[in-house]
Amino acid sequence: MQSPKLPAKEEVKYKYYAGFSNTFVQDVLERFSTSATRVLDPWNGSGATTSVCAHLGIQSVGADINPAMLPVAWARLARSDLVLKLCKHLAAQRSSHLFSASHLGAQENDLLSSFFDSKSAANLRILRAYLIDAANVHAAGLDSNELAALSGAAFIVLSEVLREALRPLRGTNPSWFSRPRHKEQLVQLDRAELHSLLLRAVAGLEASSKSAPNARPDHFQWPDLRVCDSRQNLANLGKFNLAITSPPYCTRIDYAVATIPEQLALGELDEIGFLALRREIMGSVVTEKHSSGPPEVSPTSLLGRTLTAIQNHPTKAAGTYYSRYFSKYFDDLLRSISQLTSVIENGHIAVVVQSSYFKDVKIDLSGIVTEAMLAKGLTLSSSRAHFAKSSIAWSNPKFKLYRSSNVDTEDVLVFATSPITQRGLQ
Ligand SMILES: C[S@@+](CC[C@H](N)C(=O)[O-])C[C@H]1O[C@@H](n2cnc3c(N)ncnc32)[C@H](O)[C@@H]1O
């Protein structure tokens, strides 16, 4: 089985920190798909699963709770000749045209004002409106899917501009942006600076699109991409016979904060909406003091023992905040696994997981996911470990106090609903 790691040479329009590689998805499809396959990724992120399925002519559905991941997954499907045309158009625009009054960006209560001073936020709104228009300029003759994909490419440009613009608020952890607390900390950028960030983002997109093939294969199948919560709504998506997916890891990556540039580019959420997303998204560091408590599991199970070890750990806040955090994460994961297993019929679920540590307590995500899948009546048909560095979110120079290595494995687990159909495993 191929490693899920993103190889440096694999050209993707959006280098998502948690994405897995196209070759990994291809490998799983080769081993487990049949002509009748309908594929699901309930944590679709930047959409590796749906993009590979589309190019192979396989029907797929990609769901993600984060609305900002939708245009990212669409962008992966954009035709490269159209993207290159869009890049050429954007690169040719003078700053005075980009910021002309005809592209007024409305919506004053979006999140931009929380990060940028009022002038910069206003300019970014104009740029956002301009980029939406720019995709439409090339829309003649395109069907709605093709337009959504091209708009996704314009969205990637804007997200890149915003990611760079937010650089002063980034620390060593690439998935975190700090919040300005005072007016003086708001980011300020003039139009010339924004224009040069735009040109850089366009050049980046152009470079990654040049090597991509122009023509679509005849069998190309647009995926169904949607916002959906894996903990409760998967039944609405119908039945599937294969899932290729990777849940949010238990490494305190706050996926809502990590995608702040994309949230700003989308402009849909205000502060209240953003906080709601932060509460709901799995793996979130936001926990409620009066949460529902730990999931109901036997104290002798792997998950039960892990939660007890965290609860009883001598470190500060282990019995309070950290217990709440891990209880919520695993409650969300078990609910999602219950949903996922109910929509896969006569097929397989391929899951990529990475284990992690809380101090010296190993969070054996691979073992815990296996335990949950077996409890749902599935069988483990293949398991393969690939070495990976421990997540940056937990990486702390003091890790040596607790363990000798900061390297762990990323595991590829394949489960079968009965009957088991093992084909050329390992
Ligand atoms: C590890 S990433 C998946 C990466 C993906 N395999 C790729 O190639 O980009 C996990 C994804 O799960 C999403 N997510 C978190 N909580 C969710 C939920 N309750 N329902 C659906 N998606 C969720 C996050 O927004 C994130 O995009």
The ligand as a Tripos MOL2 file, in Angstrom:
@<TRIPOS>MOLECULE
LIG
   27    29     1     0     0
SMALL
NO_CHARGES

@<TRIPOS>ATOM
      1 C1         -7.3730   15.4940    8.2580 C.3       1 LIG1
      2 S1         -8.4410   16.6160    7.4300 S.3       1 LIG1
      3 C2         -8.7920   15.7290    5.9670 C.3       1 LIG1
      4 C3         -7.7560   15.9630    4.8970 C.3       1 LIG1
      5 C4         -8.1150   15.3880    3.5380 C.3       1 LIG1
      6 N1         -7.8920   13.9550    3.5240 N.3       1 LIG1
      7 C5         -7.3160   16.0430    2.4070 C.2       1 LIG1
      8 O1         -6.7880   15.3380    1.5140 O.co2     1 LIG1
      9 O2         -7.2120   17.2730    2.4040 O.co2     1 LIG1
     10 C6         -9.9030   16.5160    8.3630 C.3       1 LIG1
     11 C7        -11.0600   17.3690    7.8540 C.3       1 LIG1
     12 O3        -12.2020   17.0600    8.6740 O.3       1 LIG1
     13 C8        -13.0250   18.2170    8.7240 C.3       1 LIG1
     14 N2        -13.9870   18.0860    9.8480 N.ar      1 LIG1
     15 C9        -13.8020   18.3500   11.1650 C.ar      1 LIG1
     16 N3        -14.9180   18.0750   11.8700 N.ar      1 LIG1
     17 C10       -15.8400   17.6200   10.9920 C.ar      1 LIG1
     18 C11       -17.1830   17.1610   11.1050 C.ar      1 LIG1
     19 N4        -17.8130   17.1220   12.2810 N.pl3     1 LIG1
     20 N5        -17.8250   16.7620    9.9780 N.ar      1 LIG1
     21 C12       -17.2050   16.8020    8.7470 C.ar      1 LIG1
     22 N6        -15.9340   17.2490    8.5870 N.ar      1 LIG1
     23 C13       -15.2550   17.6340    9.6880 C.ar      1 LIG1
     24 C14       -12.0290   19.3490    8.8530 C.3       1 LIG1
     25 O4        -12.6190   20.5590    8.4340 O.3       1 LIG1
     26 C15       -10.8730   18.8680    7.9440 C.3       1 LIG1
     27 O5        -10.9970   19.4240    6.6680 O.3       1 LIG1
@<TRIPOS>BOND
     1     1     2 1
     2     2     3 1
     3     2    10 1
     4     3     4 1
     5     4     5 1
     6     5     6 1
     7     5     7 1
     8     7     8 2
     9     7     9 1
    10    10    11 1
    11    11    12 1
    12    11    26 1
    13    12    13 1
    14    13    14 1
    15    13    24 1
    16    14    15 ar
    17    14    23 ar
    18    15    16 ar
    19    16    17 ar
    20    17    18 ar
    21    17    23 ar
    22    18    19 1
    23    18    20 ar
    24    20    21 ar
    25    21    22 ar
    26    22    23 ar
    27    24    25 1
    28    24    26 1
    29    26    27 1
@<TRIPOS>SUBSTRUCTURE
     1 LIG1         1 GROUP 0 **** ****
